[in-house]
Amino acid sequence: MIGPENYITAGSERGKDDMGLASHMGVTYNNGSEEREDMQTSAQAVSIEQFVAGLRKLQEPAFTGVDGVLEYLRATPVDPQSLASFLTWDAQHYTRNLVDHTELYDLIAICWEVGQHSSIHNHKGQNCWMTVPIGRLMVQNFRVLEEDLSAQHCNLEATNQLELNPQNPTAVNPQEPVHSVYNSREFAERAVSLHVYSRPFDSCVVYSMEQRSCGEIKLHFNTEYGVPVKD
């Protein structure tokens, strides 16, 4: 979620679903990127409670485009220690943990053990922003060449990759939103990503590049507001 083709950046999902996760074309905000990185580095980290309070103050137009929420993520880094009560870990798959929900958005913390990854997926036409307060993640973007959901057929090509880290929040390109996320074994550390989805959605399309197949799946949370979700 690096590169001009799929994401706006500040400088240059497992539940039971077994998927994963989640710029305008050609826009990367390269001009002034050093200043924005300095701003992100120097901005005072806030607790997750303060982050949520600020996010709730944003008006609907901030969520219909990508710039408003992205600027908020750049200016409001989250103190990793404040996330502790929302984090759960699973050796087999990443976990999806609901932090906040409104009619406008879901805020989700996703916990990634080393080597864990999502399926290739979309976001059902909704906007997505992502920041990584703990560790680093890689995003692989894809271009959809063919898609027939009724026939469960698709054809994809891999495009660019992006590293996400605490200095590099990002927004998914609404024009080419299909991607996968992974915590590279080379990073050798756990990672936590915060995702803002607007509007909330409870299903998505997942893709297999090798089998040229696709299908819609339901999404689930491992925890909601720090409380485990019962099967």
C-alpha positions in Angstrom: 0.0 0.0 0.0 4.7 1.7 -2.2 3.9 3.3 -5.2 2.2 5.7 -7.4 -0.2 3.2 -9.0 -2.3 2.2 -6.0 -1.7 4.3 -2.9 -1.2 7.8 -1.6 1.6 7.7 0.9 3.1 10.2 3.3 6.3 10.3 1.5 7.3 9.3 -1.8 -6.7 -9.3 7.5 -7.2 -13.7 9.8 -10.3 -13.8 11.3 -12.5 -16.7 10.3 -12.5 -15.3 6.8 -9.1 -16.6 5.7 -8.6 -13.4 3.6 -6.7 -10.5 4.4 -6.6 -7.7 4.1 -6.6 -3.9 2.5 -3.7 7.6 -4.3 -5.5 8.6 -7.3 -3.9 7.2 -10.4 -0.3 8.3 -10.7 -0.3 10.5 -7.6 2.2 10.0 -4.8 2.6 13.4 -3.2 6.3 13.3 -3.8 6.6 17.1 -3.6 7.4 18.1 -0.1 7.6 14.5 1.1 10.6 15.2 3.3 8.6 17.8 5.2 5.7 15.4 5.7 8.0 12.7 6.9 9.5 15.2 9.4 6.0 16.1 10.5 5.1 12.5 11.0 8.3 11.8 12.9 8.0 14.9 15.1 4.2 14.7 15.8 3.4 13.7 19.3 2.0 10.2 19.6 -1.5 10.1 21.2 -3.4 7.2 22.9 -5.8 5.1 20.9 -8.6 6.7 22.9 -7.5 10.2 21.8 -7.0 9.0 18.2 -10.6 7.7 18.2 -12.0 10.9 19.7 -10.3 12.9 16.9 -11.4 10.5 14.2 -15.0 10.8 15.3 -14.8 14.6 14.9 -14.1 14.3 11.2 -17.0 15.1 9.0 -18.4 12.9 6.2 -16.5 14.7 3.4 -13.2 13.5 5.0 -14.3 9.9 4.4 -15.7 10.3 0.9 -12.3 11.4 -0.5 -9.0 10.0 0.6 -7.1 13.2 1.6 -8.9 14.1 4.9 -8.4 10.9 6.8 -4.9 10.4 5.3 -3.8 13.8 6.6 -5.3 12.9 10.0 -3.2 9.7 10.1 -0.1 11.6 9.2 -0.7 14.2 12.0 -1.9 11.8 14.7 0.4 8.8 15.2 -0.8 6.3 17.8 1.2 5.4 20.9 1.8 1.6 20.5 1.5 1.0 24.2 -2.0 2.3 24.3 -3.1 -0.5 21.9 -2.3 -3.4 24.2 -5.9 -4.1 25.3 -7.1 -4.4 21.7 -4.3 -6.8 20.4 -4.7 -10.6 20.1 -2.3 -13.0 18.4 -2.8 -16.3 16.6 0.2 -18.4 15.4 -1.8 -19.6 12.4 -3.3 -16.4 11.0 -3.4 -12.7 11.5 -6.3 -11.4 13.8 -8.9 -8.7 13.1 -9.8 -6.7 16.1 -12.6 -4.0 16.1 -11.5 -0.9 17.9 -14.3 1.5 17.0 -17.4 1.5 14.8 -19.7 4.3 13.5 -22.0 4.6 10.5 -19.1 6.3 8.7 -16.3 3.9 9.5 -14.8 0.9 11.2 -11.4 1.2 12.9 -9.7 -2.2 13.0 -6.4 -3.3 14.5 -4.8 -6.3 12.7 -2.1 -8.3 14.4 0.5 -10.0 12.2 3.0 -12.6 13.4 6.2 -13.0 11.3 5.4 -14.5 7.9 1.7 -14.1 8.1 -0.1 -12.7 5.0 -3.6 -12.0 3.7 -5.2 -13.3 0.6 -5.5 -11.0 -2.4 -8.6 -9.1 -1.9 -10.7 -5.9 -2.4 -12.7 -3.7 -0.1 -16.1 -3.9 -1.7 -15.8 -0.4 -3.2 -15.2 1.3 0.1 -12.3 3.6 1.0 -9.4 2.3 3.2 -6.6 4.0 5.1 -3.8 2.2 6.9 -1.1 3.0 9.3 1.4 0.7 11.1 2.2 1.8 14.6 4.2 -1.4 15.3 6.7 -3.1 13.0 6.6 -3.0 9.2 4.4 -4.6 6.5 4.6 -5.1 2.8 1.7 -4.6 0.3 1.6 -6.2 -3.1 -0.7 -4.4 -5.5 -2.6 -6.1 -8.4 -4.4 -4.9 -11.5 -7.6 -6.8 -12.4 -7.6 -7.7 -16.1 -10.7 -9.8 -16.0 -13.3 -10.5 -13.4 -16.6 -12.5 -13.6 -17.8 -13.0 -10.0 -20.8 -15.1 -11.1 -18.4 -17.5 -12.9 -15.7 -17.1 -10.1 -13.2 -16.3 -12.8 -10.5 -13.6 -12.8 -7.2 -12.7 -14.3 -4.7 -10.5 -12.4 -1.3 -9.1 -12.9 1.0 -8.0 -10.1 2.0 -4.3 -10.2 4.0 -2.5 -7.5 4.9 -3.1 -3.9 4.9 -0.8 -0.9 6.5 -0.9 2.6 4.3 0.4 5.4 5.9 1.6 8.7 5.2 4.1 11.4 6.3 7.0 9.2 4.3 5.9 6.2 0.5 5.8 6.5 -1.3 5.3 3.2 -4.7 5.2 1.4 -5.9 2.6 -1.0 -6.4 3.8 -4.6 -10.1 3.6 -5.3 -9.4 2.9 -8.9 -7.1 -0.1 -8.4 -7.9 -1.4 -4.9 -6.9 -5.1 -5.1 -3.9 -6.0 -3.0 -2.4 -8.4 -0.5 -0.6 -7.6 2.8 2.2 -9.6 4.4 4.7 -9.4 7.3 7.9 -10.4 5.6 10.1 -13.0 7.5 13.0 -10.7 6.7 11.5 -8.1 9.1 11.8 -10.7 11.9 9.2 -8.9 14.2 5.5 -8.7 14.9 3.5 -6.0 13.3 0.2 -4.2 14.1 -1.7 -2.2 11.5 -4.6 0.1 12.0 -7.2 0.2 9.2 -10.0 2.8 8.7 -12.7 1.4 6.4 -15.4 3.8 5.1 -18.1 2.8 5.0 -18.0 -0.4 7.1 -18.4 -3.6 5.1 -18.7 -7.3 6.2 -17.7 -9.1 3.1 -15.2 -8.8 0.3 -13.9 -10.5 -2.8 -10.8 -12.7 -2.6 -8.7 -13.7 -5.6 -6.4 -16.6 -6.5 -3.9 -15.5 -9.1 -2.7 -19.1 -9.7 -6.1 -20.6 -10.2 -7.6 -17.5 -11.8 -10.5 -17.7 -9.5 -12.4 -15.3 -7.2 -15.3 -15.4 -4.8 -17.0 -13.4 -2.1 -16.5 -14.2 1.6 -17.9 -13.0 4.9 -15.6 -11.1 7.3 -15.4 -11.7 11.0 -13.7 -10.1 14.0 -11.6 -12.0 16.6 -12.3 -9.3 19.2 -14.7 -6.4 19.4 -13.6 -3.5 21.7 -11.1 -5.8 23.4 -13.6 -8.6 24.1 -13.2 -12.0 22.3 -15.9 -12.8 19.8 -17.6 -16.2 20.5 -17.9 -18.7 17.7 
